[in-house]
């Protein structure tokens, strides 16, 4: 009888003979637990438009400090349809599209609102509290690398990057075959 080998030696022999399975496309909604076979690149800029980094009011920085008339609202998924003019402000929520003409977002914490007028006592720089298009990731940039096991966070990031399908390693098919005359049906006498 040949001498027994260690678990580590047995594992090494098996892994040295193992080959990667071919890749297959997998819908992102069905990819949980799968392993990426290639890098995933964003298909869109994130954010895809100038967006507010916080709740507040979209303003023209040059109008501050001062009082501004609120002329509308830009909510996530429901942008303000007009252009912001001099002396105007638009209520805005985090992640919403910054209206055309606005150059900054005044955080709600620094604004005093009375009726339909806001008062901001401080100056804001152009770009304050505005996330530029592609500020998080640009179209074409890698958002997940080959070999990554896809969990909720990775799937959410890939979906947000506009990717609907990913290339994953095919799942192995496994069969277990028990043999030997010493085996009996459970409950039968040995």
C-alpha positions in Angstrom: 0.0 0.0 0.0 1.3 3.5 -0.9 1.9 5.8 2.0 -0.8 8.4 2.7 -0.2 12.0 1.6 -1.1 15.1 3.6 -4.2 17.1 3.0 -2.0 20.0 1.7 -0.3 17.7 -0.9 -3.7 16.3 -2.0 -5.0 19.8 -2.4 -2.0 21.0 -4.3 -2.3 18.0 -6.7 -5.9 18.8 -7.4 -5.4 22.5 -7.9 -2.5 22.0 -10.2 -4.7 20.0 -12.5 -7.7 22.4 -12.2 -8.4 24.8 -15.1 -10.5 27.9 -15.1 -14.0 27.3 -16.5 -15.0 29.4 -19.5 -16.8 32.7 -18.9 -20.5 33.3 -19.5 -22.6 36.5 -19.5 -24.8 36.9 -16.4 -27.5 39.5 -15.9 -26.5 41.7 -13.0 -29.7 40.8 -11.1 -28.7 37.1 -11.1 -25.0 37.6 -10.4 -24.9 37.5 -6.6 -22.2 35.1 -5.4 -20.6 34.8 -8.8 -17.0 35.6 -9.7 -16.1 38.2 -12.4 -14.2 36.7 -15.3 -13.1 40.1 -16.5 -13.0 43.8 -15.3 -16.2 45.7 -15.4 -16.1 49.2 -16.8 -18.7 52.0 -16.2 -20.9 52.6 -19.3 -21.9 56.1 -18.0 -20.4 58.9 -16.0 -21.4 59.0 -12.3 -23.0 61.2 -11.6 -24.2 61.7 -15.2 -25.0 65.4 -14.6 -24.0 68.1 -12.1 -25.7 67.0 -8.9 -26.3 68.4 -5.5 -24.1 67.0 -2.7 -26.6 68.0 -0.1 -30.1 69.3 0.6 -30.4 73.1 0.2 -30.9 75.7 -2.5 -29.3 75.9 -5.9 -28.1 79.5 -6.3 -25.8 81.7 -8.3 -22.7 82.2 -6.1 -22.4 85.8 -7.3 -25.8 86.6 -5.8 -24.6 85.9 -2.2 -24.7 87.0 0.5 -28.3 88.2 0.0 -32.0 87.4 -0.4 -33.2 85.2 -3.2 -36.7 84.3 -4.4 -37.4 80.5 -4.6 -38.7 79.7 -8.1 -39.0 76.0 -8.0 -37.6 72.6 -6.9 -35.2 70.0 -8.2 -35.7 66.6 -6.6 -33.9 63.4 -7.3 -35.7 62.0 -10.3 -37.7 65.2 -11.0 -35.3 68.0 -12.1 -36.3 71.7 -12.2 -37.2 72.5 -15.9 -36.0 76.1 -16.2 -32.9 78.2 -16.0 -31.9 79.9 -12.8 -31.8 83.7 -13.1 -30.3 86.5 -11.1 -31.8 86.8 -7.6 -33.4 83.3 -7.8 -33.0 80.0 -6.0 -34.3 76.5 -6.5 -34.9 74.1 -3.6 -32.8 71.0 -4.2 -32.4 67.6 -2.7 -29.2 65.5 -2.4 -28.5 63.8 -5.7 -30.8 66.1 -7.7 -29.8 67.8 -11.0 -28.3 71.2 -10.4 -30.4 73.6 -12.6 -28.8 75.4 -15.5 -27.5 78.7 -14.4 -26.8 77.7 -10.8 -23.2 77.7 -9.7 -23.4 76.6 -6.1 -25.7 74.9 -3.6 -26.4 76.7 -0.3 -26.8 74.0 2.4 -30.2 74.1 4.1 -28.3 74.7 7.4 -27.1 78.1 6.3 -30.4 79.3 4.9 -33.2 81.2 6.5 -36.5 80.8 4.6 -39.5 83.1 5.1 -42.4 82.4 2.8 -40.9 82.1 -0.7 -37.7 84.0 0.0 -34.4 82.7 1.4 -31.7 84.7 3.0 -28.1 83.5 2.9 -25.6 85.6 5.0 -22.4 84.1 3.7 -20.5 83.9 0.4 -20.2 80.6 -1.4 -17.6 79.7 -4.0 -18.6 78.6 -7.5 -19.0 74.8 -7.3 -19.7 74.7 -3.6 -21.7 71.5 -2.8 -22.0 70.5 -6.4 -20.7 67.1 -7.6 -19.5 67.4 -11.2 -20.4 64.9 -13.9 -18.1 61.9 -13.6 -16.9 63.1 -10.2 -17.3 59.6 -8.8 -16.4 57.6 -11.9 -16.0 58.3 -15.6 -17.5 56.1 -18.4 -14.9 53.5 -19.3 -13.2 53.4 -15.8 -13.0 50.0 -14.0 -15.6 49.7 -11.3 -15.0 46.0 -10.4 -12.0 43.8 -11.2 -11.7 40.3 -12.5 -11.9 37.7 -9.8 -14.2 39.8 -7.5 -16.9 37.8 -5.8 -20.1 39.7 -6.4 -22.0 40.7 -3.2 -24.6 43.4 -2.7 -22.2 46.4 -2.7 -20.4 45.4 -5.9 -23.6 44.6 -7.6 -25.1 48.0 -6.6 -21.9 49.8 -7.9 -22.0 47.9 -11.2 -25.7 48.6 -11.7 -25.2 52.3 -10.9 -22.5 52.4 -13.5 -25.0 51.5 -16.1 -23.9 47.9 -16.6 -26.7 45.3 -17.1 -24.7 42.1 -17.7 -21.3 40.9 -16.5 -18.9 38.2 -17.6 -18.7 35.6 -14.8 -16.8 32.3 -14.5 -19.2 29.4 -15.3 -20.3 27.6 -12.2 -18.8 24.1 -11.9 -21.1 21.1 -12.1 -20.3 18.6 -9.4 -21.4 15.0 -9.0 -20.8 12.8 -5.9 -20.6 9.1 -6.4 -20.4 6.8 -3.4 -19.1 3.3 -4.1 -18.0 0.3 -2.1 -19.5 -2.9 -0.7 -19.2 -1.6 2.8 -22.0 0.9 2.2 -25.6 0.1 3.1 -28.8 2.0 3.1 -29.2 4.1 6.3 -31.0 2.0 9.0 -29.9 -1.4 7.5 -27.7 -3.6 9.6 -24.0 -3.2 9.1 
